[in-house]
């Protein structure tokens, strides 16, 4: 299977480049009968589109989705669902002097070597965060499918920017607060500090990274396909496909490696007639299978690579060192636009595994 596609039963293919005519997604395997409108997808796209605040890139893109196939009379038909977004606000001239001057922190150099200079380098081309809009298209459908058939809900939020972090995990009661501020943190006081951190980085010509936490509830027990198709394996593969992601952890994650087994193990109890665990250090997954507890994962994003500071690179023609300032409109921190992207890919993977497990019928 092409590396532009992911999934076994809910198959999502992403296409397009940052400064090309359009970007798009094709979803194959969505059951027939799901009520679906462009507005269902647009709501989620609007949460990640650029140009919404001073803490993100000022590139203005409407990101208006068009469904080309797979929907008839307001319902999915079972055929592949093709969707596109037309690019409108490209400034390709900002990249004309970068063809042989690889930007530090970007994929310019390895892509130039791999494709022998034939790749579309404008705005990062195929490697751009612009392509995450295609993830959201596919994820919006998966999210609605999971909610309507199994009651599965996923919410992701910014839990850390730079060294500013939330002290506790957000409760389900707090999820309504996520999109009430520019950084997508459900704690207003912490959000204000995060915003100040991002603006300080921008004002100094720099950037900053952070962490998105994702929580999924009502996930049935036993979803996953050991060994290489485990829930953790497939979620990690999908999440590492987001540009700028450099780390994924589940439950207690790296902190769990500092604990004793007696501290990290989740003891079983019966609550309201259901087997649950006292704690959830496993993050809802054991042996690659869902435990029935909330799925908890965190995604670490590096600082945005395009910054307004002079950095050293080399001229690939002369092999001589040069100083480079990256022109253009860039995110000082990609994290505020990332929660809907994380939501989307988690939903894509969970929809795929739910279909594999036979929990969602071919016709709803």
MOMOBEL-V556681 format. One record per residue. N is the residue number from 0. RES is the residue in one small letter. SS is DSSP state (a for helix, b for strand, c for the rest). PHI is phi in radians with two decimals (NA if undefined). NEAR is the number of other ideal C-beta (glycine too) atoms within 12 Angstrom. Layout:
BEGIN
N_RES_SS_PHI_NEAR + N_RES_SS_PHI_NEAR
END
This chain:
BEGIN
0_x_c_NA_11 + 1_x_c_-1.09_12 + 2_x_c_-1.27_11 + 3_x_c_-1.54_23 + 4_x_b_-2.18_26 + 5_x_b_-2.51_39 + 6_x_c_1.93_37 + 7_x_c_-1.84_23 + 8_x_c_-1.95_30 + 9_x_c_-1.76_42 + 10_x_b_-1.73_28 + 11_x_b_-2.00_42 + 12_x_b_-2.06_30 + 13_x_b_-1.83_41 + 14_x_b_-2.49_26 + 15_x_b_1.94_32 + 16_x_c_-2.28_29 + 17_x_c_-0.94_39 + 18_x_c_-1.94_30 + 19_x_c_-1.36_28 + 20_x_c_-1.14_17 + 21_x_b_-2.73_29 + 22_x_b_-2.20_42 + 23_x_b_-2.87_37 + 24_x_b_-2.46_46 + 25_x_b_-2.17_33 + 26_x_b_-1.97_47 + 27_x_b_-2.04_29 + 28_x_c_1.97_34 + 29_x_c_-1.21_51 + 30_x_c_-1.04_35 + 31_x_b_-1.32_23 + 32_x_c_1.69_22 + 33_x_c_-1.36_36 + 34_x_b_-1.15_22 + 35_x_c_-2.59_35 + 36_x_c_-2.22_19 + 37_x_a_-1.04_25 + 38_x_a_-1.13_17 + 39_x_a_-1.10_31 + 40_x_a_-1.41_39 + 41_x_a_-1.07_26 + 42_x_a_-0.97_24 + 43_x_a_-1.34_36 + 44_x_a_-1.09_39 + 45_x_a_-1.13_26 + 46_x_a_-1.34_34 + 47_x_a_-1.99_45 + 48_x_c_-1.13_32 + 49_x_c_-1.31_35 + 50_x_c_1.34_21 + 51_x_c_-1.58_27 + 52_x_c_-2.74_24 + 53_x_c_-1.35_20 + 54_x_c_-1.66_39 + 55_x_c_-2.26_34 + 56_x_c_-1.02_34 + 57_x_c_-1.63_19 + 58_x_c_-1.06_31 + 59_x_c_-1.75_17 + 60_x_c_-2.27_34 + 61_x_c_-1.18_20 + 62_x_c_0.91_39 + 63_x_c_-1.49_23 + 64_x_b_-1.47_37 + 65_x_b_-2.16_23 + 66_x_b_-1.57_34 + 67_x_c_-1.71_20 + 68_x_c_-2.76_21 + 69_x_c_1.52_27 + 70_x_b_-2.28_30 + 71_x_b_-2.46_17 + 72_x_c_0.95_11 + 73_x_c_1.42_15 + 74_x_b_-2.36_24 + 75_x_b_-1.19_34 + 76_x_c_-1.76_24 + 77_x_c_1.68_23 + 78_x_c_-1.46_20 + 79_x_c_-0.99_26 + 80_x_b_-1.75_42 + 81_x_b_-1.79_29 + 82_x_b_-2.38_43 + 83_x_b_-2.38_29 + 84_x_b_-2.27_41 + 85_x_b_-1.43_20 + 86_x_c_-1.30_33 + 87_x_c_-2.31_21 + 88_x_c_-1.99_24 + 89_x_c_-1.44_30 + 90_x_c_-2.20_22 + 91_x_a_-1.12_24 + 92_x_a_-1.07_13 + 93_x_a_-1.12_25 + 94_x_a_-1.95_31 + 95_x_a_-1.12_16 + 96_x_a_-1.62_21 + 97_x_a_-1.89_32 + 98_x_c_-1.03_23 + 99_x_c_-2.10_23 + 100_x_c_-2.27_31 + 101_x_c_-1.07_31 + 102_x_c_-1.34_36 + 103_x_c_-1.00_28 + 104_x_c_1.50_29 + 105_x_c_-1.80_34 + 106_x_c_-1.55_26 + 107_x_a_-0.90_36 + 108_x_a_-1.20_25 + 109_x_a_-1.09_13 + 110_x_a_-1.21_26 + 111_x_a_-1.07_26 + 112_x_a_-1.21_14 + 113_x_a_-1.08_15 + 114_x_a_-1.78_17 + 115_x_c_0.95_10 + 116_x_c_1.48_18 + 117_x_c_-1.56_13 + 118_x_c_-1.24_25 + 119_x_c_-1.39_29 + 120_x_c_-1.51_34 + 121_x_a_-1.11_28 + 122_x_a_1.12_43 + 123_x_a_1.59_37 + 124_x_a_0.99_34 + 125_x_a_-1.26_31 + 126_x_a_-1.68_32 + 127_x_c_-1.37_43 + 128_x_a_-1.11_42 + 129_x_a_-0.98_44 + 130_x_a_-1.23_37 + 131_x_a_-1.16_45 + 132_x_a_-1.08_45 + 133_x_a_-1.20_47 + 134_x_a_-1.09_48 + 135_x_a_-1.17_47 + 136_x_a_-1.00_51 + 137_x_a_-1.18_53 + 138_x_a_-1.21_49 + 139_x_a_-1.10_46 + 140_x_a_-1.20_47 + 141_x_a_-1.07_51 + 142_x_a_-1.08_41 + 143_x_a_-1.19_36 + 144_x_a_-1.05_39 + 145_x_a_-1.15_41 + 146_x_a_-1.14_28 + 147_x_a_-1.34_26 + 148_x_a_-1.65_29 + 149_x_a_-2.16_31 + 150_x_c_1.27_17 + 151_x_c_-1.38_35 + 152_x_b_-2.21_25 + 153_x_b_-2.14_45 + 154_x_b_-2.39_39 + 155_x_b_-2.14_45 + 156_x_b_-2.73_45 + 157_x_b_-1.33_49 + 158_x_b_-1.90_40 + 159_x_b_-2.72_33 + 160_x_b_-2.30_44 + 161_x_c_1.03_29 + 162_x_c_-1.75_16 + 163_x_b_-1.56_30 + 164_x_b_-2.47_26 + 165_x_c_-1.27_31 + 166_x_c_-1.47_12 + 167_x_c_-2.30_12 + 168_x_c_-1.20_26 + 169_x_c_-1.24_31 + 170_x_c_-1.45_18 + 171_x_a_-1.10_19 + 172_x_a_-1.20_11 + 173_x_a_-1.54_25 + 174_x_a_-1.10_27 + 175_x_a_-1.21_13 + 176_x_a_-1.63_24 + 177_x_a_-1.02_37 + 178_x_a_-1.74_29 + 179_x_a_-1.67_17 + 180_x_c_-2.53_27 + 181_x_c_-1.27_28 + 182_x_c_-1.70_48 + 183_x_c_1.16_49 + 184_x_c_-1.93_43 + 185_x_c_-1.31_33 + 186_x_c_-1.77_31 + 187_x_a_-1.00_19 + 188_x_a_-1.18_17 + 189_x_a_-1.18_31 + 190_x_a_-1.04_36 + 191_x_a_-1.10_20 + 192_x_a_-1.21_25 + 193_x_a_-1.10_39 + 194_x_a_-1.05_33 + 195_x_a_-1.09_25 + 196_x_a_-1.14_34 + 197_x_a_-1.15_40 + 198_x_a_-1.18_26 + 199_x_a_-1.13_22 + 200_x_a_-1.14_32 + 201_x_a_-1.07_30 + 202_x_a_-1.14_17 + 203_x_c_-1.67_15 + 204_x_c_1.32_18 + 205_x_c_-2.10_28 + 206_x_c_-2.49_38 + 207_x_c_-2.56_36 + 208_x_c_-1.82_35 + 209_x_b_3.06_48 + 210_x_b_-2.33_41 + 211_x_b_-1.90_49 + 212_x_b_-1.81_45 + 213_x_b_-2.24_47 + 214_x_b_-2.23_37 + 215_x_b_-2.11_46 + 216_x_b_-1.99_27 + 217_x_c_1.17_26 + 218_x_c_-1.36_39 + 219_x_c_-1.09_29 + 220_x_c_-1.35_23 + 221_x_c_1.67_23 + 222_x_c_-1.36_40 + 223_x_c_2.41_33 + 224_x_b_-2.34_25 + 225_x_c_-1.14_18 + 226_x_c_-1.82_13 + 227_x_c_-1.47_14 + 228_x_b_-1.91_25 + 229_x_c_-1.11_23 + 230_x_a_-1.05_41 + 231_x_a_-1.13_38 + 232_x_a_-1.07_25 + 233_x_a_-1.26_37 + 234_x_a_-1.12_43 + 235_x_a_-1.11_30 + 236_x_a_-1.03_24 + 237_x_a_-1.15_40 + 238_x_a_-1.21_40 + 239_x_c_-1.27_24 + 240_x_c_-1.39_34 + 241_x_c_-1.34_46 + 242_x_c_-0.98_33 + 243_x_c_1.49_39 + 244_x_b_-1.35_33 + 245_x_b_-2.21_21 + 246_x_b_-2.83_23 + 247_x_b_-2.38_34 + 248_x_b_-2.40_31 + 249_x_b_-2.06_38 + 250_x_c_1.01_34 + 251_x_c_-1.25_27 + 252_x_a_0.91_26 + 253_x_a_-1.15_16 + 254_x_a_-1.09_15 + 255_x_a_-1.07_22 + 256_x_c_-1.24_14 + 257_x_c_-1.65_11 + 258_x_c_-1.70_17 + 259_x_c_-1.45_11 + 260_x_a_-1.02_12 + 261_x_a_-1.14_10 + 262_x_a_-1.57_16 + 263_x_a_-1.58_23 + 264_x_c_-1.13_19 + 265_x_c_-1.71_29 + 266_x_c_-1.33_17 + 267_x_b_-1.47_18 + 268_x_b_-2.48_14 + 269_x_b_-1.94_11 + 270_x_b_-2.27_12 + 271_x_c_0.93_7 + 272_x_c_1.38_7 + 273_x_b_-2.05_14 + 274_x_b_-1.33_16 + 275_x_b_-2.38_21 + 276_x_b_-2.06_26 + 277_x_c_-1.09_16 + 278_x_c_-2.13_24 + 279_x_c_-2.42_32 + 280_x_c_-1.15_31 + 281_x_c_-1.30_34 + 282_x_c_1.20_36 + 283_x_c_1.50_41 + 284_x_b_-2.38_41 + 285_x_b_-2.37_29 + 286_x_c_1.11_18 + 287_x_c_1.44_25 + 288_x_b_-1.97_28 + 289_x_b_-1.19_39 + 290_x_c_-1.70_34 + 291_x_c_1.68_28 + 292_x_c_-1.46_33 + 293_x_c_-0.98_34 + 294_x_b_-1.41_43 + 295_x_b_-2.15_38 + 296_x_b_-2.50_43 + 297_x_b_-2.27_41 + 298_x_b_-2.17_42 + 299_x_b_-1.68_31 + 300_x_b_-1.93_40 + 301_x_c_-1.27_29 + 302_x_c_-1.05_29 + 303_x_c_-0.97_42 + 304_x_c_-1.35_34 + 305_x_c_-1.43_39 + 306_x_c_-2.28_30 + 307_x_c_-1.59_21 + 308_x_c_-1.98_24 + 309_x_c_-1.19_15 + 310_x_b_-2.33_24 + 311_x_b_-1.51_17 + 312_x_b_-2.50_27 + 313_x_b_-2.28_21 + 314_x_c_-1.46_19 + 315_x_c_-1.16_22 + 316_x_c_-1.40_13 + 317_x_c_-1.66_11 + 318_x_c_1.12_11 + 319_x_c_-1.77_13 + 320_x_b_-1.22_15 + 321_x_b_-2.46_22 + 322_x_b_-1.75_15 + 323_x_b_-2.30_27 + 324_x_c_-1.99_22 + 325_x_c_-1.46_32 + 326_x_c_-1.42_20 + 327_x_c_2.11_32 + 328_x_c_-1.94_26 + 329_x_c_-2.30_40 + 330_x_c_-1.33_43 + 331_x_c_-1.24_42 + 332_x_c_-2.71_47 + 333_x_c_-1.43_46 + 334_x_a_-1.04_51 + 335_x_a_-1.05_43 + 336_x_a_-1.66_49 + 337_x_c_-1.51_47 + 338_x_a_-0.91_43 + 339_x_a_-1.17_42 + 340_x_a_-1.24_46 + 341_x_a_-1.11_51 + 342_x_a_-0.92_49 + 343_x_a_-1.10_47 + 344_x_a_-1.23_48 + 345_x_a_-1.06_49 + 346_x_a_-1.15_46 + 347_x_a_-1.05_48 + 348_x_a_-1.17_52 + 349_x_a_-1.19_47 + 350_x_a_-1.13_47 + 351_x_a_-1.06_41 + 352_x_a_-1.23_43 + 353_x_a_-1.17_40 + 354_x_a_-1.19_32 + 355_x_a_-1.06_24 + 356_x_c_-1.42_27 + 357_x_c_1.33_16 + 358_x_c_-1.45_27 + 359_x_c_-2.08_34 + 360_x_c_-1.28_19 + 361_x_c_-1.18_19 + 362_x_b_-2.29_14 + 363_x_c_-1.47_23
END
